[in-house]
Amino acid sequence: MPIAPLRDVAHGADAPALGALFELLEQRLDSLLPNADTAPQELHRAMRHAIFSGGKRLRPRLLLLVASACTPDNWDSDQIEVALLAGCAIELIHCASLVHDDLPSFDDSPLRRGQPTVHMAFGESTAILAGDALLIQAFQILAGAPPSRAPQALELIAWLAKATGSMEGIIGGQSLENAAMTDGESVAELDRYHAMKTAALFRLAAEAGARIAGAADPTSWGEVGLSMGMAFQLADDLSDVHANERGLGKPIGRDEALGRPNAVLRVGSDAVRARLIALLDTARDQISELTNHAKALHALLDKIKAYGASFAHG
């Protein structure tokens, strides 16, 4: 299964090929999750609700775009499969974090992506279990990688655990969010929180895509993901302050109401917008130094910039 057409898509020649890869990602997510009719049905319906509720798939798409920009002329089918499995695992971790983030003990949000959150649709206890099950399922997915890629899959499992865990990952970031309710936070602490809770998975996605493709400098690709993830979180902070709830699909003003860390509340909207643009410019420069096949990645940067700019006049 050659991937040369995907290289063409990465620099703008053959759009259907990359679109087909994204469709494969959706198919893998569907096939890797338990069927809604499989016992315990309520739990499995809740898990599927969390995954198939209109997410943008930014993190797995970033992985696939980086892989396409870095790949040699041909990939074998096992490389493609590892990339898809890694993308699915990252998306499950991300969605699990949203399920837990929406719980009454955290943000107590009734809506996510314009739909009832998992705890509103299925109850709090089922939502907790669904988030837990998605976390476990992510690691199970990577453990099922093709035998020829077993060493690489083992590395990916370790990186995924790091990006999910307490010291550098989203679970630690959630803990920092809770501590900020009573302790306050400096700008440096806010950056650390953003890097852990949001940018860790972006960084992992970019570095994993580069490593799967055999890139010469995957760590530098991780820095690209970090810049993108930090920018995306700043856009999210802007949305919580300035967005329209109907358009955003979830409640706004929750950070201020709950005492959550938010860069806009800390340093102001103008400073946040300026830093968001600077981070995306940095990512663009980093990408240009790493590959000549960057059109699709630049388009993703433009989408994040447009997302942030949509709140510029809130």
C-alpha positions as CSV (number, residue, x, y, z in Angstrom):
1,M,0.0,0.0,0.0
2,P,2.2,2.9,-1.2
3,I,1.8,6.3,0.4
4,A,3.4,8.4,-2.3
5,P,0.0,10.0,-3.2
6,L,-0.2,11.2,0.4
7,R,3.1,13.0,-0.1
8,D,1.4,14.7,-3.1
9,V,-1.5,15.8,-0.9
10,A,0.9,17.1,1.8
11,H,2.1,19.7,-0.8
12,G,-1.2,20.2,-2.5
13,A,-1.4,17.9,-5.6
14,D,-3.9,15.2,-4.9
15,A,-6.6,16.1,-2.3
16,P,-8.6,12.8,-2.4
17,A,-5.7,10.7,-1.0
18,L,-5.4,12.5,2.3
19,G,-9.1,12.8,2.6
20,A,-9.3,9.1,2.2
21,L,-6.8,8.7,5.0
22,F,-8.9,10.8,7.3
23,E,-11.9,8.6,6.4
24,L,-9.8,5.6,7.3
25,L,-9.2,7.2,10.7
26,E,-12.9,7.5,11.3
27,Q,-13.5,3.9,10.3
28,R,-10.7,2.7,12.6
29,L,-12.3,4.7,15.5
30,D,-15.6,3.1,14.8
31,S,-14.2,-0.5,14.5
32,L,-11.9,-0.2,17.6
33,L,-14.6,0.9,20.0
34,P,-17.0,-1.7,21.4
35,N,-20.3,-1.8,19.6
36,A,-23.2,0.0,21.3
37,D,-25.1,-3.2,21.5
38,T,-22.3,-5.1,23.3
39,A,-22.8,-5.5,27.0
40,P,-22.5,-3.4,29.1
41,Q,-24.5,-1.4,26.6
42,E,-24.9,1.8,28.6
43,L,-21.2,2.2,29.1
44,H,-20.4,1.5,25.5
45,R,-23.1,3.9,24.2
46,A,-21.5,6.5,26.5
47,M,-18.0,5.9,25.1
48,R,-19.3,6.2,21.6
49,H,-21.2,9.4,22.4
50,A,-17.9,10.9,23.6
51,I,-16.0,10.0,20.4
52,F,-18.7,10.6,17.8
53,S,-20.1,14.0,18.9
54,G,-18.5,16.2,16.2
55,G,-14.9,16.5,17.3
56,K,-12.4,18.2,14.9
57,R,-9.8,15.4,15.2
58,L,-7.1,18.0,15.3
59,R,-4.5,15.8,17.1
60,P,-4.8,12.7,14.9
61,R,-5.0,14.8,11.8
62,L,-1.8,16.6,12.9
63,L,-0.1,13.2,13.3
64,L,-1.1,12.1,9.8
65,L,-0.2,15.4,8.2
66,V,3.3,15.4,9.8
67,A,3.8,11.8,8.7
68,S,2.8,12.7,5.2
69,A,5.2,15.6,5.1
70,C,8.1,13.5,6.4
71,T,7.6,10.1,4.8
72,P,10.0,8.6,2.4
73,D,8.7,7.8,-1.1
74,N,6.7,4.7,0.1
75,W,5.3,3.4,3.3
76,D,4.4,-0.2,3.8
77,S,0.9,-1.1,5.1
78,D,2.2,-1.7,8.6
79,Q,3.5,1.9,8.9
80,I,0.2,3.2,7.8
81,E,-1.6,1.0,10.3
82,V,0.6,2.2,13.1
83,A,-0.1,5.8,12.2
84,L,-3.8,5.2,12.2
85,L,-3.7,3.3,15.5
86,A,-1.6,6.1,17.1
87,G,-4.0,8.7,15.9
88,C,-6.9,6.8,17.3
89,A,-5.2,6.3,20.6
90,I,-4.5,10.0,20.9
91,E,-8.1,10.9,20.0
92,L,-9.4,8.5,22.7
93,I,-7.2,10.1,25.3
94,H,-8.3,13.6,24.3
95,C,-12.0,12.7,24.4
96,A,-11.6,10.9,27.7
97,S,-10.1,14.1,29.2
98,L,-13.2,16.0,27.9
99,V,-15.6,13.6,29.5
100,H,-13.9,14.0,32.9
101,D,-13.4,17.8,32.4
102,D,-17.2,18.2,31.9
103,L,-18.1,16.4,35.1
104,P,-19.9,18.2,38.0
105,S,-16.7,18.0,40.1
106,F,-14.7,19.9,37.5
107,D,-16.4,22.2,35.0
108,D,-20.0,21.0,35.5
109,S,-20.7,21.6,31.8
110,P,-24.1,20.5,30.3
111,L,-23.0,20.9,26.7
112,R,-20.0,19.9,24.6
113,R,-20.0,20.5,20.8
114,G,-23.6,21.5,21.0
115,Q,-24.7,18.2,22.4
116,P,-25.4,17.0,26.0
117,T,-22.2,16.0,27.7
118,V,-21.7,12.4,28.7
119,H,-22.7,12.8,32.3
120,M,-25.9,14.7,31.2
121,A,-26.8,12.0,28.7
122,F,-25.9,8.9,30.7
123,G,-25.4,10.0,34.3
124,E,-22.3,10.9,36.3
125,S,-21.2,7.4,37.3
126,T,-21.4,6.1,33.8
127,A,-19.5,9.2,32.5
128,I,-16.6,8.5,35.0
129,L,-16.5,4.9,33.8
130,A,-16.7,5.9,30.2
131,G,-13.7,8.3,30.5
132,D,-11.7,5.6,32.3
133,A,-12.6,3.0,29.7
134,L,-11.5,5.3,26.9
135,L,-8.1,5.9,28.6
136,I,-7.6,2.1,28.9
137,Q,-8.8,1.5,25.3
138,A,-6.2,3.9,23.9
139,F,-3.3,1.8,25.3
140,Q,-5.0,-1.4,24.2
141,I,-5.2,0.0,20.6
142,L,-1.5,0.6,20.5
143,A,-0.7,-2.8,22.0
144,G,-2.5,-4.3,18.9
145,A,0.0,-2.8,16.4
146,P,1.4,-5.1,13.7
147,P,4.3,-7.3,15.0
148,S,6.7,-5.8,12.6
149,R,6.2,-2.5,14.4
150,A,6.1,-3.8,18.0
151,P,9.2,-1.9,19.2
152,Q,7.8,1.3,17.8
153,A,4.4,0.7,19.3
154,L,6.1,0.1,22.7
155,E,7.8,3.5,22.4
156,L,4.5,5.1,21.4
157,I,2.8,3.6,24.5
158,A,5.5,5.1,26.7
159,W,5.1,8.5,25.1
160,L,1.3,8.4,25.3
161,A,1.5,7.5,29.0
162,K,3.9,10.5,29.5
163,A,1.5,12.9,27.7
164,T,-1.4,11.6,29.7
165,G,0.1,11.3,33.1
166,S,0.7,13.4,36.2
167,M,4.1,14.9,35.7
168,E,3.9,16.3,32.1
169,G,0.5,15.3,30.8
170,I,-3.1,16.1,30.8
171,I,-4.0,14.5,34.2
172,G,-1.3,16.7,35.9
173,G,-2.7,19.7,34.0
174,Q,-6.1,19.0,35.4
175,S,-4.6,18.9,38.9
176,L,-2.9,22.3,38.3
177,E,-6.3,23.7,37.2
178,N,-7.9,22.6,40.4
179,A,-5.0,24.0,42.5
180,A,-5.3,27.4,40.7
181,M,-8.8,27.7,42.2
182,T,-7.3,28.5,45.6
183,D,-3.6,29.2,45.0
184,G,-3.8,31.5,42.0
185,E,-1.2,31.2,39.3
186,S,1.7,33.2,37.8
187,V,2.2,33.6,34.0
188,A,4.9,30.9,34.1
189,E,2.5,28.5,36.0
190,L,-0.2,29.3,33.5
191,D,2.2,28.3,30.6
192,R,3.1,25.1,32.4
193,Y,-0.6,24.3,32.8
194,H,-1.3,24.9,29.1
195,A,1.7,22.9,28.1
196,M,0.5,19.9,30.1
197,K,-3.3,20.0,29.7
198,T,-3.5,20.9,26.0
199,A,-0.1,21.1,24.3
200,A,1.2,17.7,25.5
201,L,-1.1,15.7,23.1
202,F,-0.3,18.1,20.2
203,R,3.4,17.7,20.9
204,L,3.0,13.9,21.0
205,A,1.0,13.8,17.8
206,A,3.6,15.8,15.8
207,E,6.5,13.8,17.2
208,A,4.8,10.5,16.8
209,G,3.9,11.2,13.1
210,A,7.5,12.1,12.4
211,R,8.9,9.1,14.1
212,I,6.5,6.7,12.4
213,A,7.6,8.2,9.0
214,G,11.2,7.9,9.8
215,A,12.0,11.6,10.0
216,A,15.6,12.6,10.8
217,D,14.6,15.1,13.6
218,P,11.3,14.0,15.2
219,T,12.0,16.0,18.4
220,S,11.9,19.2,16.4
221,W,8.5,18.2,15.1
222,G,7.5,17.8,18.7
223,E,8.4,21.5,19.2
224,V,6.1,22.3,16.3
225,G,3.3,20.5,18.0
226,L,4.0,22.3,21.3
227,S,3.7,25.7,19.6
228,M,0.5,24.7,17.9
229,G,-1.0,23.3,21.1
230,M,-0.1,26.4,23.2
231,A,-1.7,28.5,20.5
232,F,-4.8,26.4,20.4
233,Q,-5.2,26.7,24.2
234,L,-4.9,30.5,24.0
235,A,-7.7,30.5,21.3
236,D,-9.8,28.4,23.7
237,D,-9.1,30.9,26.5
238,L,-10.3,33.7,24.2
239,S,-13.4,31.7,23.4
240,D,-14.4,31.2,27.0
241,V,-14.3,35.0,27.5
242,H,-15.6,36.3,24.2
243,A,-17.5,33.6,22.3
244,N,-21.2,33.2,21.9
245,E,-22.5,30.1,23.7
246,R,-24.7,29.0,20.9
247,G,-22.0,29.2,18.3
248,L,-19.3,27.6,20.5
249,G,-21.6,24.7,21.5
250,K,-20.7,24.8,25.2
251,P,-21.1,27.2,28.1
252,I,-18.9,30.3,28.2
253,G,-17.5,32.3,31.1
254,R,-16.8,29.1,33.1
255,D,-13.2,29.9,33.8
256,E,-14.0,33.1,35.6
257,A,-17.1,31.6,37.3
258,L,-15.1,28.6,38.7
259,G,-11.8,30.3,39.3
260,R,-10.1,28.4,36.5
261,P,-6.8,29.6,35.0
262,N,-7.3,31.6,31.8
263,A,-4.7,33.7,30.0
264,V,-7.2,36.3,29.0
265,L,-8.2,36.9,32.6
266,R,-4.6,37.0,33.6
267,V,-2.9,39.2,31.0
268,G,-5.8,40.6,28.8
269,S,-7.2,39.8,25.3
270,D,-4.7,41.9,23.3
271,A,-1.7,40.2,24.8
272,V,-3.2,36.7,24.3
273,R,-4.0,37.4,20.7
274,A,-0.5,38.7,20.0
275,R,1.1,35.6,21.6
276,L,-1.3,33.3,19.8
277,I,-0.1,34.8,16.4
278,A,3.5,34.6,17.5
279,L,3.3,31.0,18.4
280,L,1.7,30.1,15.1
281,D,4.3,32.1,13.2
282,T,7.0,30.2,15.2
283,A,5.3,26.9,14.2
284,R,5.2,28.0,10.6
285,D,8.9,28.8,10.6
286,Q,9.7,25.5,12.3
287,I,7.8,23.6,9.7
288,S,9.5,25.4,6.8
289,E,12.9,24.4,8.2
290,L,11.9,20.7,8.5
291,T,10.1,20.0,5.2
292,N,9.4,21.4,1.8
293,H,6.0,19.7,1.8
294,A,4.1,21.9,4.2
295,K,1.0,23.1,2.4
296,A,-1.4,21.0,4.4
297,L,0.3,21.8,7.7
298,H,0.2,25.5,7.0
299,A,-3.5,25.2,6.3
300,L,-4.0,23.6,9.7
301,L,-2.1,26.6,11.3
302,D,-4.4,28.9,9.4
303,K,-7.5,27.1,10.8
304,I,-6.2,27.6,14.4
305,K,-5.4,31.2,13.7
306,A,-8.9,31.7,12.2
307,Y,-10.4,30.1,15.3
308,G,-8.6,32.5,17.6
309,A,-9.4,35.5,15.3
310,S,-13.1,34.7,15.4
311,F,-13.1,36.0,19.0
312,A,-11.0,39.1,18.3
313,H,-14.0,41.4,18.5
314,G,-15.8,39.7,21.3
